[in-house]
Structures are given as C-alpha cells and as structure tokens.
C-alpha cells in the first residue's frame, strides 16, 4: 500500500477512491496539528491508521516540527508510545 502526501494530508487511494487519510495543518512556525484520521471499512483493523501517524511523525522530524494531536486516535497513539516522544508537542 502506497501512502501519498500532499496539501496537508497523508492518504491512500485506490482507483480514485479514498481508503485512508490523516489530515494536518500548520500551527505556528514550529508545530503541526493532526486533526483527523479516517480508515475505510476495507482497510480497518490492519494497522493503517498507525502507519499514517508514523508518516506524519516522520514528516514532522524532517521538518523539525512538533505535533499537536487533536484527533483522538492520533493523540492516544502518540501519548502511549515512546517512539513519538521526540515529536509530540508538550
């Protein structure tokens, strides 16, 4: 599965149909706000939402930004896993 990135979102499409998406927006000069995740029934339960969060975290690292997770899924995942500690805004 190929996760694409454009215009404030990471997403997976198949034949033009949106199957999964994580959206974010700039929050000042040094942070981004992850505000939404969606995974279709077809992909649910396969760890896709977690992969989207991983992509957002890697992007934040590359851009030297911190993440403010306002999406409940992203917030829970990032707060319970130490691998996000370096990009999680305090």
Rosetta constraint file for C-alpha pairs under 8 A:
AtomPair CA 1 CA 12 HARMONIC 7.39 0.50
AtomPair CA 2 CA 12 HARMONIC 6.38 0.50
AtomPair CA 3 CA 10 HARMONIC 6.40 0.50
AtomPair CA 3 CA 11 HARMONIC 5.46 0.50
AtomPair CA 3 CA 12 HARMONIC 5.13 0.50
AtomPair CA 3 CA 52 HARMONIC 7.60 0.50
AtomPair CA 4 CA 10 HARMONIC 5.53 0.50
AtomPair CA 4 CA 11 HARMONIC 5.28 0.50
AtomPair CA 4 CA 12 HARMONIC 6.23 0.50
AtomPair CA 5 CA 9 HARMONIC 5.74 0.50
AtomPair CA 5 CA 10 HARMONIC 4.45 0.50
AtomPair CA 5 CA 11 HARMONIC 6.44 0.50
AtomPair CA 6 CA 10 HARMONIC 6.66 0.50
AtomPair CA 8 CA 23 HARMONIC 5.78 0.50
AtomPair CA 8 CA 24 HARMONIC 5.17 0.50
AtomPair CA 8 CA 25 HARMONIC 5.88 0.50
AtomPair CA 9 CA 21 HARMONIC 6.72 0.50
AtomPair CA 9 CA 22 HARMONIC 5.52 0.50
AtomPair CA 9 CA 23 HARMONIC 4.27 0.50
AtomPair CA 9 CA 24 HARMONIC 5.97 0.50
AtomPair CA 10 CA 21 HARMONIC 5.63 0.50
AtomPair CA 10 CA 22 HARMONIC 5.22 0.50
AtomPair CA 10 CA 23 HARMONIC 6.51 0.50
AtomPair CA 10 CA 52 HARMONIC 6.49 0.50
AtomPair CA 10 CA 55 HARMONIC 7.43 0.50
AtomPair CA 10 CA 56 HARMONIC 7.39 0.50
AtomPair CA 11 CA 18 HARMONIC 7.39 0.50
AtomPair CA 11 CA 19 HARMONIC 7.51 0.50
AtomPair CA 11 CA 20 HARMONIC 5.38 0.50
AtomPair CA 11 CA 21 HARMONIC 4.19 0.50
AtomPair CA 11 CA 22 HARMONIC 6.37 0.50
AtomPair CA 11 CA 52 HARMONIC 7.54 0.50
AtomPair CA 12 CA 18 HARMONIC 6.19 0.50
AtomPair CA 12 CA 19 HARMONIC 5.47 0.50
AtomPair CA 12 CA 20 HARMONIC 5.11 0.50
AtomPair CA 12 CA 21 HARMONIC 6.51 0.50
AtomPair CA 13 CA 17 HARMONIC 5.26 0.50
AtomPair CA 13 CA 18 HARMONIC 4.54 0.50
AtomPair CA 13 CA 19 HARMONIC 5.39 0.50
AtomPair CA 13 CA 20 HARMONIC 7.17 0.50
AtomPair CA 14 CA 18 HARMONIC 6.74 0.50
AtomPair CA 14 CA 19 HARMONIC 6.96 0.50
AtomPair CA 18 CA 40 HARMONIC 7.89 0.50
AtomPair CA 19 CA 38 HARMONIC 7.92 0.50
AtomPair CA 19 CA 39 HARMONIC 5.97 0.50
AtomPair CA 19 CA 40 HARMONIC 5.05 0.50
AtomPair CA 19 CA 42 HARMONIC 7.49 0.50
AtomPair CA 19 CA 43 HARMONIC 7.08 0.50
AtomPair CA 20 CA 37 HARMONIC 7.53 0.50
AtomPair CA 20 CA 38 HARMONIC 5.28 0.50
AtomPair CA 20 CA 39 HARMONIC 4.22 0.50
AtomPair CA 20 CA 40 HARMONIC 5.99 0.50
AtomPair CA 20 CA 43 HARMONIC 7.73 0.50
AtomPair CA 20 CA 48 HARMONIC 7.49 0.50
AtomPair CA 20 CA 49 HARMONIC 7.48 0.50
AtomPair CA 21 CA 36 HARMONIC 7.81 0.50
AtomPair CA 21 CA 37 HARMONIC 5.55 0.50
AtomPair CA 21 CA 38 HARMONIC 5.09 0.50
AtomPair CA 21 CA 39 HARMONIC 6.54 0.50
AtomPair CA 21 CA 49 HARMONIC 7.95 0.50
AtomPair CA 21 CA 52 HARMONIC 7.29 0.50
AtomPair CA 22 CA 34 HARMONIC 7.31 0.50
AtomPair CA 22 CA 35 HARMONIC 7.70 0.50
AtomPair CA 22 CA 36 HARMONIC 5.56 0.50
AtomPair CA 22 CA 37 HARMONIC 4.31 0.50
AtomPair CA 22 CA 38 HARMONIC 6.46 0.50
AtomPair CA 22 CA 49 HARMONIC 7.81 0.50
AtomPair CA 22 CA 52 HARMONIC 6.20 0.50
AtomPair CA 22 CA 53 HARMONIC 7.42 0.50
AtomPair CA 23 CA 34 HARMONIC 5.95 0.50
AtomPair CA 23 CA 35 HARMONIC 5.97 0.50
AtomPair CA 23 CA 36 HARMONIC 5.30 0.50
AtomPair CA 23 CA 37 HARMONIC 6.56 0.50
AtomPair CA 24 CA 32 HARMONIC 6.40 0.50
AtomPair CA 24 CA 33 HARMONIC 5.25 0.50
AtomPair CA 24 CA 34 HARMONIC 4.26 0.50
AtomPair CA 24 CA 35 HARMONIC 5.66 0.50
AtomPair CA 24 CA 36 HARMONIC 7.27 0.50
AtomPair CA 25 CA 32 HARMONIC 5.54 0.50
AtomPair CA 25 CA 33 HARMONIC 5.29 0.50
AtomPair CA 25 CA 34 HARMONIC 6.78 0.50
AtomPair CA 25 CA 35 HARMONIC 7.74 0.50
AtomPair CA 26 CA 31 HARMONIC 6.27 0.50
AtomPair CA 26 CA 32 HARMONIC 4.44 0.50
AtomPair CA 26 CA 33 HARMONIC 6.22 0.50
AtomPair CA 27 CA 31 HARMONIC 5.06 0.50
AtomPair CA 27 CA 32 HARMONIC 4.86 0.50
AtomPair CA 27 CA 33 HARMONIC 5.90 0.50
AtomPair CA 28 CA 32 HARMONIC 7.51 0.50
AtomPair CA 30 CA 64 HARMONIC 7.21 0.50
AtomPair CA 30 CA 65 HARMONIC 4.87 0.50
AtomPair CA 30 CA 66 HARMONIC 6.39 0.50
AtomPair CA 31 CA 65 HARMONIC 4.93 0.50
AtomPair CA 31 CA 66 HARMONIC 4.60 0.50
AtomPair CA 31 CA 67 HARMONIC 5.62 0.50
AtomPair CA 31 CA 68 HARMONIC 6.87 0.50
AtomPair CA 31 CA 89 HARMONIC 7.56 0.50
AtomPair CA 32 CA 60 HARMONIC 7.69 0.50
AtomPair CA 32 CA 65 HARMONIC 6.85 0.50
AtomPair CA 32 CA 66 HARMONIC 6.34 0.50
AtomPair CA 32 CA 67 HARMONIC 5.05 0.50
AtomPair CA 32 CA 68 HARMONIC 6.07 0.50
AtomPair CA 33 CA 67 HARMONIC 5.76 0.50
AtomPair CA 33 CA 68 HARMONIC 4.61 0.50
AtomPair CA 33 CA 69 HARMONIC 5.72 0.50
AtomPair CA 33 CA 70 HARMONIC 6.66 0.50
AtomPair CA 34 CA 67 HARMONIC 6.75 0.50
AtomPair CA 34 CA 68 HARMONIC 6.19 0.50
AtomPair CA 34 CA 69 HARMONIC 4.77 0.50
AtomPair CA 34 CA 70 HARMONIC 5.94 0.50
AtomPair CA 34 CA 71 HARMONIC 6.14 0.50
AtomPair CA 34 CA 74 HARMONIC 7.25 0.50
AtomPair CA 35 CA 69 HARMONIC 6.35 0.50
AtomPair CA 35 CA 70 HARMONIC 4.98 0.50
AtomPair CA 35 CA 71 HARMONIC 4.47 0.50
AtomPair CA 36 CA 70 HARMONIC 7.65 0.50
AtomPair CA 36 CA 71 HARMONIC 4.99 0.50
AtomPair CA 37 CA 49 HARMONIC 6.86 0.50
AtomPair CA 37 CA 71 HARMONIC 6.90 0.50
AtomPair CA 37 CA 73 HARMONIC 7.24 0.50
AtomPair CA 37 CA 74 HARMONIC 7.54 0.50
AtomPair CA 38 CA 49 HARMONIC 7.31 0.50
AtomPair CA 39 CA 43 HARMONIC 6.28 0.50
AtomPair CA 39 CA 44 HARMONIC 5.82 0.50
AtomPair CA 39 CA 48 HARMONIC 7.16 0.50
AtomPair CA 39 CA 49 HARMONIC 6.51 0.50
AtomPair CA 40 CA 44 HARMONIC 5.98 0.50
AtomPair CA 43 CA 48 HARMONIC 6.85 0.50
AtomPair CA 44 CA 48 HARMONIC 7.12 0.50
AtomPair CA 47 CA 51 HARMONIC 6.42 0.50
AtomPair CA 48 CA 52 HARMONIC 6.32 0.50
AtomPair CA 49 CA 53 HARMONIC 6.39 0.50
AtomPair CA 50 CA 54 HARMONIC 6.18 0.50
AtomPair CA 50 CA 77 HARMONIC 7.67 0.50
AtomPair CA 51 CA 55 HARMONIC 6.24 0.50
AtomPair CA 52 CA 56 HARMONIC 6.30 0.50
AtomPair CA 53 CA 57 HARMONIC 6.13 0.50
AtomPair CA 53 CA 74 HARMONIC 6.51 0.50
AtomPair CA 54 CA 58 HARMONIC 6.19 0.50
AtomPair CA 55 CA 59 HARMONIC 6.15 0.50
AtomPair CA 56 CA 60 HARMONIC 6.15 0.50
AtomPair CA 57 CA 61 HARMONIC 6.24 0.50
AtomPair CA 57 CA 67 HARMONIC 7.50 0.50
AtomPair CA 57 CA 84 HARMONIC 6.95 0.50
AtomPair CA 57 CA 87 HARMONIC 6.52 0.50
AtomPair CA 58 CA 62 HARMONIC 6.23 0.50
AtomPair CA 59 CA 63 HARMONIC 6.18 0.50
AtomPair CA 60 CA 64 HARMONIC 5.85 0.50
AtomPair CA 60 CA 65 HARMONIC 4.80 0.50
AtomPair CA 60 CA 66 HARMONIC 6.11 0.50
AtomPair CA 60 CA 67 HARMONIC 6.94 0.50
AtomPair CA 60 CA 87 HARMONIC 6.68 0.50
AtomPair CA 61 CA 65 HARMONIC 6.20 0.50
AtomPair CA 61 CA 66 HARMONIC 7.71 0.50
AtomPair CA 61 CA 87 HARMONIC 6.64 0.50
AtomPair CA 65 CA 87 HARMONIC 6.86 0.50
AtomPair CA 66 CA 86 HARMONIC 7.82 0.50
AtomPair CA 66 CA 87 HARMONIC 4.57 0.50
AtomPair CA 66 CA 88 HARMONIC 5.53 0.50
AtomPair CA 66 CA 89 HARMONIC 5.13 0.50
AtomPair CA 67 CA 87 HARMONIC 5.77 0.50
AtomPair CA 67 CA 88 HARMONIC 5.03 0.50
AtomPair CA 67 CA 89 HARMONIC 5.34 0.50
AtomPair CA 68 CA 88 HARMONIC 6.54 0.50
AtomPair CA 68 CA 89 HARMONIC 5.45 0.50
AtomPair CA 69 CA 74 HARMONIC 5.76 0.50
AtomPair CA 69 CA 75 HARMONIC 4.81 0.50
AtomPair CA 69 CA 78 HARMONIC 7.90 0.50
AtomPair CA 69 CA 88 HARMONIC 7.89 0.50
AtomPair CA 70 CA 74 HARMONIC 7.39 0.50
AtomPair CA 70 CA 75 HARMONIC 6.28 0.50
AtomPair CA 71 CA 75 HARMONIC 5.98 0.50
AtomPair CA 72 CA 76 HARMONIC 6.13 0.50
AtomPair CA 73 CA 77 HARMONIC 6.16 0.50
AtomPair CA 74 CA 78 HARMONIC 5.92 0.50
AtomPair CA 75 CA 79 HARMONIC 6.01 0.50
AtomPair CA 76 CA 80 HARMONIC 6.27 0.50
AtomPair CA 77 CA 81 HARMONIC 6.33 0.50
AtomPair CA 78 CA 82 HARMONIC 7.64 0.50
AtomPair CA 78 CA 83 HARMONIC 7.99 0.50
AtomPair CA 78 CA 84 HARMONIC 5.62 0.50
AtomPair CA 78 CA 85 HARMONIC 7.55 0.50
AtomPair CA 78 CA 88 HARMONIC 7.07 0.50
AtomPair CA 79 CA 84 HARMONIC 7.60 0.50
AtomPair CA 79 CA 85 HARMONIC 7.76 0.50
AtomPair CA 79 CA 88 HARMONIC 7.83 0.50
AtomPair CA 81 CA 85 HARMONIC 7.51 0.50
AtomPair CA 84 CA 88 HARMONIC 6.00 0.50
